[in-house]
Amino acid sequence: MAEELLRIENLSTSFRISGELYAAVDDVSLTVNKNEILAIVGESGSGKSALAFSIMGLHTRAHIQGAIHYKGQNLTALSPTELNRLRGNEISMIFQDPLSALNPLMMIGEQIEEVLLLHESSQTTRSNKSKKHRKLRAIELLQKVGIPQPEYAYGQYPHELSGGMRQRVVIAIAIANQPKLLIADEPTTALDVTIQLQILELIRRLKEDMNAGIILITHDLGVVAEMADRVAVMYAGQIVEIASIHALMTKAKHPYTRSLMSSLPTASEGKTRLHVIHGLVPSLKHLPRQGCRFRSRIPWIDETAHEVNPRLHEVEPGHYVRCSCYKNFHFLNHREEE
Ligand SMILES: Nc1ncnc2c1ncn2[C@@H]1O[C@H](COP(=O)(O)OP(=O)(O)OP(=O)(O)O)[C@@H](O)[C@H]1O
């Protein structure tokens, strides 16, 4: 039976723009289990990173509502010190951009040791681990993430490493204290395909070896298909569909999910299905706040097909879809498009 690790309830994260609050994450609820990869997909601007940063408590200026329960405690109610103790220990994050996540003035090895030290100082009975011990562990971690000559890399600075190697260092830091919950925000963006595969494999191993729960944020559906156990699809700050990977791949319902899916090559033919819904996620200030947020991108669907207050419907156990418009949805055929 799945063992729940994280439960987010009605989370909203709003930013103040010209004096008004706008929700980048709007009433999101989801769970992550141990030994599970939950992928979060959606176009740029759909609120994926804002959600990740909210879980990590990194949005200090945002207005946060709702609850984030991790092993029974509500993270939104913790003091900065308590949250700090969890971060880097039990909960950690792989950031999109390794250069900004690393300190340019510190050797790679020292940066890993700093995180190890954080863990040691959070233990109630302090273990008396020496600097030497930490160094060995740092080198072991560098080896684990596939950095060649880890002893040498220990003494290097971030700018001396390639992008792929830097991302591995960021992963080494993220897994240093064997986190129970790992958030990976576009961990392989900007890496070449071979390195991408190695890094994804590393994340998968982390799930299995450490029984960790992983939130994998990506806009790459190929990665989702390979890695995820369940998938949450976000559009304009909301979850529009959430399901097991199998259900999503075989019977996606929401028009937005179906459009995303149609950009994937079909297994049998290696061809791409060409049903793409044009347009972009509106900017935060211009998001429609009433009704179905996707309706302006599917104007050929009758207005009456949308709900006034779209909610998530459970169409099958564990498979939820927002707004009843999915029932009347069809892609435009070529003649209609002209
Ligand atoms: N600190 C902030 N202040 C104001 N608006 C913000 C802030 N952070 C994010 N936003 C806005 O919130 C919306 C969601 O942004 P977010 O970065 O979460 O999207 P995303 O899905 O992660 O996109 P990407 O894939 O490009 O990282 C966007 O409209 C963005 O401009």
The ligand as a Gaussian input file, in Angstrom:
#p B3LYP/6-31G(d) Opt

LIG

0 1
 N        8.358000      36.267000      -7.625000
 C        7.409000      36.459000      -8.540000
 N        6.758000      37.648000      -8.650000
 C        5.782000      37.842000      -9.572000
 N        5.373000      36.889000     -10.452000
 C        5.997000      35.696000     -10.408000
 C        7.046000      35.414000      -9.454000
 N        7.460000      34.123000      -9.647000
 C        6.707000      33.636000     -10.657000
 N        5.834000      34.573000     -11.109000
 C        4.833000      34.401000     -12.192000
 O        4.056000      33.282000     -11.833000
 C        3.707000      32.538000     -13.013000
 C        4.178000      31.101000     -12.853000
 O        5.612000      31.090000     -12.889000
 P        6.478000      29.767000     -12.688000
 O        7.913000      30.150000     -12.738000
 O        6.014000      29.049000     -11.492000
 O        6.093000      28.941000     -13.982000
 P        6.713000      27.577000     -14.507000
 O        5.575000      26.719000     -14.887000
 O        7.676000      27.036000     -13.522000
 O        7.483000      28.070000     -15.806000
 P        8.929000      27.605000     -16.375000
 O        8.699000      26.260000     -16.977000
 O        9.228000      28.667000     -17.384000
 O        9.884000      27.597000     -15.207000
 C        4.333000      33.265000     -14.187000
 O        3.355000      34.106000     -14.768000
 C        5.447000      34.059000     -13.538000
 O        5.733000      35.222000     -14.284000

